[in-house]
Amino acid sequence: MQMYRSNPPCTMATLVCECFLMVRFIFLFMFLHVAVAGAAGLIQAAPELPYSCDRVEAGDDPEALLDTCMVALYGFRFLKADSLSLQLLDNHPDNHLSHFARSHYYWWMMISLPPDNEAVAGFNNSIQRARELFDKKIAGEKNPGHSDLFYAISLSAMSARHDLMAGKYLRALNRGRNAYASIKHSLGQEETFDGLYLTSGLYHYMAEAAVSRYPFLRIYQLLFPAGDKKLGLSQLKKAADLDHPVWQTEATYFLMRIFLEMENDPEQALHYAETLTGRFPENLIYQYYQMLALKEAGKEQDALDRRQVFSNAAMMNEGLSDIQRKYFLELADELFHSPQQ
């Protein structure tokens, strides 16, 4: 399935790993951020999210506003996320996090719509401005803080992921090199900044997994820190248990994709899919992957039951445009190789 058409979405610093080695790091970007739904039955009125995206003060901290915006996106509350990201831009126009938040809003528009030039242009402008402001912030710093390392990785990886999807491989490779410099300094620093469990876990898992799948890449191991799948999974699971809505959600999403597509363990993938849909039942991407995991686990009837939940969620979400609603319903049709009766 191709991005922008039949493959669901992706979000934040989880776009880190495989950008660093050309092919080796291109794997991570294979994991498009999507979602699958939880609980059976009809989805009722919008549930309370783990982080409320309604209680926001105009003068709030930019990082807190970024997290709140991300939770709105995870909850498929796109109108709220649009409002929050614009509020952040208005209040903090010279902060890189403001533009980073806006780039995430455009990203989710890109992955929940057929090709959309306006969303692509908005994403490119926002991520470029975020990068410019971030570079200005850390200019002259010999030893960036752990939070800065995390955002350096996130910004480079998110930019590279889009370049890869657009077929701009040389540009993606350059961005990957930028991210690698930060990854190199961040490995082993996870206990000092929890968010690094996410980026380090992705690096360790994908570095070894890519070499296992493409043995000719072993020569590059001489140039980069060795990967460790077992350590990577352990760090990702630790990130998934963090009391932070973004790192927790991103890690859970990647564990779901890893067990579904790399480890060939649909039951484990289903566990993480159900965790995501339990937290964000309106997220049609998480719902999509729950259906896929059920099918891969041989639970065809359960998958069909989930399809009804998926369709109800798509029809009841007033924040979706008609184009978005049609897009997601067609994704389900393709998954089951037939339109719903």
N, C-alpha and C positions, 0 to 999 in steps of 0.2 A: 504494500500500500504506500502511496506517495503522500508526503506532507501536503497540506492545503486541500487534499481531496479525501482520501479514505484512511488517513491515519490521524488520530487525536493528538492533543497538545503536550507541551513541556513548559517548565518555568525556570527557576532561578539558578543558583550556583551549582546545581546538579548537572549543569552542562559542561562539566569540567574535564573529565578524564582524558579522552582519547584525542583531543585536539593537538596534543603535544608531539606526537610522533608521526604525523601525516596519517598513514593508514592505521597505525597502532592506536592512535587516539581518535580516529574517526568513529570507532565503535560506540563511544558514549552517546554520540549524537544520533545513533540509531534508536536510542531510547527516547522517543518523542513523548513529551508530557501529555498524558491523556488521563482518563479516569473511568472508573467503573462503579456502578451503583450497589448499595447494600440492601437492606431489609426488604422483605417481600411485601406485597400489597401495594395499594395506591399511596403515592407520596402526598401527604397532607400539606397544610400551610407551611411556609418556609420555617424550618427549625431554627432554634437558637444556635449560633455557631460557637465553637470553642472560644474564640475571641470575638467579642461583639464588634461589628463594623458600623454600629450606629452611634456609639458614644465617643465622639471625636471632638476635641476642642481645637479651635482654630490655631492656637499657639503651641500645640503639642510637639513633642520631640520628633524630628524627621524620621528617625529609625522606627519609632513606634508607629508613626503614620504609614510608613512603608509596609510594616508587618500587617497593619490593619487592612491596607489596600490588598495585600496578597491574600488574606483570609477571605475578603470579599470575592476575589477572583476564584479561589478554590470553591467557594460556595455558589459559583455561577451567578453572582449578583453584579453583573457587568455595569449596570447604571450606577450602582453605589461605588464600584471601583473607579469608574470614570470620574465621578464627583470627587472622590477622595484624592486621586492622583492630581487632579486639577487644583484642588485645595492646597496640596503639598507644594505644587509649583508656584502658586500665588504667594504662599507664606515663606517659601525658602527657594527662590529662583536660582540662587547661586550655590545650592547644595547638590552634589552629585546624586544623592539618594532620591531627590525629587524627580530627576530625569530618569533614574533607574526605575522608579515606580511607574512612571509614564511608559517606559519601554515595555514593562511587563503587561500593562494594559493593552498596548498595541499587539504584543505577542499573542495574548489570548484571543484577540480579535482575528489575528492571522490564522490561528489553528482552529477556530470555530466558524470559519467562513470559507467559501470557495476563494480562489485567488482574488486579492483585494489590494489594489495599488495604493490606496490611501493609507491602509494599515501598514503596509510595507514601508512607505515613505515616513510615516510617523515613527515607526520602530527605529529605522535607520537614523533619523534625526535625533531621537531621544537618547539612543545608546551612544551615539557619537558625542553628544553634549555631555552626557554623564562621564564618559571617559576623559574628555578634555578637563572637566572640573576636578575629577579625581586626580589626574596627573598634576594639575596645578596645586592641589592640596598637599600632595606628598613630595613635591619637588624639593630637592635638597635634603630629604630625610635619608640618612644612611641605614637606619634600622627601622623600617615601618612597623607599626604595631600589629598585633595579631588580627585585629579587626580590619585593618587596612589590607593585610595579606588576603583575608577572606574576600573582600570586595574586589581586590585586584584580580583574583582568580575568577570571580563571578562575572565581572565585566568583560574580561577577555574571552572567557568561555562562551558567554551568551552571544557575543559578537561573532565568534568563530562558528558557532552552531548555525547561525543564520547564513553565514557565508558558504558553509558546506552545503546547506540545502539549496542555495542559489547557484551552486556549481562554481563558486569562486574559491578554488582549492588553494591557490598560492596565498591569497589574502588570509584564508583560514589558518594556513600553516604559520604565517607570521604572527597571527594573534595567539596561536597555540604556543609559540615560543615565548611570547610575553607572559602567558599564564604559567608556563613551566618554571620560569624564574621565581615566581611566587610560591608555586607548589614545592619547589626544592627547599625553600626556607621554612615552609610551614609543616613539612613532615616531621612527626615527633613532637609537635607543639600542641597537640590536641587537648591536653589537660589544662592548658592555659587559656584556650578559647574554644568553647564547645562546638561552634560552627565548623571547626576544622575536622571534626569527626566525619562530617558529610563529605568534604572535598578529599580528605585523605583516604577515606573508605572507598570512594569512587576510583581514585588513582590506583590504589593497591589492587582492587579487584580487576579493573579493566586492563591494567598493564599486563597482568599475568594471563588473563582470559584471551586477550588479543594475540599474545605470543603463542598460546596453545592452539588457537584457531589458525594462525598464520605463522608456521614455524620459521619461515624465512626472515621474520622480524627479530629473531633471537640475536642477530648481530648488533641490533640497536641497544640491547640490554647492557652492552659495555659502556654506553654513553649516558644512561639514565638510571635512577634508583630502581632496584628490582621491585617487581610487584609481588603481592602475596594475597591470593584470593581469600584464604581463610581469615587473615587479618582484616582484609577489606570488608568482608561480610560482617565480621564482629564490630567494626567501627560503624558501619551503616546501621546495624541493629542498635548500637548505642545512640546514634543520632536519632533514630526513630523513637527512642524512649525519652528524648529530651523534652523538657517543658518549654518548648519554643514552637509556636505554630508553623513557622515556615520550614525550619530545619527538620522538624518532625515529619511534616507532610512530604517534603522532597525526598527524604531518606526512605520513607514508607513506599512512595511511588517507585523509586528505583529498585528497591528490594522486590517489589511485585514484578517489575519488568525483567529483572535478572533471573528470578526463579522461573518465570514463564518462558523466556527466550534463550537464556544461557545455560541454566541448570536443568532445564526440562523437568521441572517439578511443579506441575500445575496446582497441586494441593497447597503447597507453600505459597504460591502466587495468589491463590484464592484467599488465603488467610490475610494477606496484605491488602488485597483488593477490597475485602469486606471491611477491613479497618478503615480504609479511605472512604468507602461509601457510607459507612456508619457515621463518620464525622461530617461528611459533606454529601448528603443524599441527593442533592440537586445537581451535582456535578456529572454531566453526561459523559465526560471522558472517563472518569473512574467507573461509571456504570458500564460503559462499553467494555472495559478491560475485565470487569467482573463476568460479564457474559462470555467473553473469550476464554477466560480461565475455566469457567464451568464447562464449556464445550471441550476444551483440551483435557479436562479431567474426566470426560465421558459422561457428564451429567447434563445430557441434552434437554431433558424436560425442565430441569431447574433453570437452564439457560433460556428456554422459551418463556418460562414464568418471569424471569428477569427482564425479558424483552418487553413485556407488558408494562412493567414498572418504568423502564426506560422511556417508552412511548408516552406514558402518562406524565412523566417528569418533563419531557420535551414540550408537550402540549400545555402544561399548566404554568410553566415559567414565563411570566409576563415580561421579563427582562430580555427575552430572546427576540430577535427580529424574525420575520417570516423566513428569510433566507437562512438564518442560523438553524431554525427549527427544521426546515427541509433538509439541510445538510446533515444533521445528526440522524434524522429518521432514515435517510438514505444509507448512512453508515451501517445502521442495524440491518437494513435490507441486504446489503452486500455481505455482512457477516453470516446471515442465515440463507443467503443465495435466493432470496425471494422477498417480495413486498409483504408487509403484514396484512393479514386478512381482516 
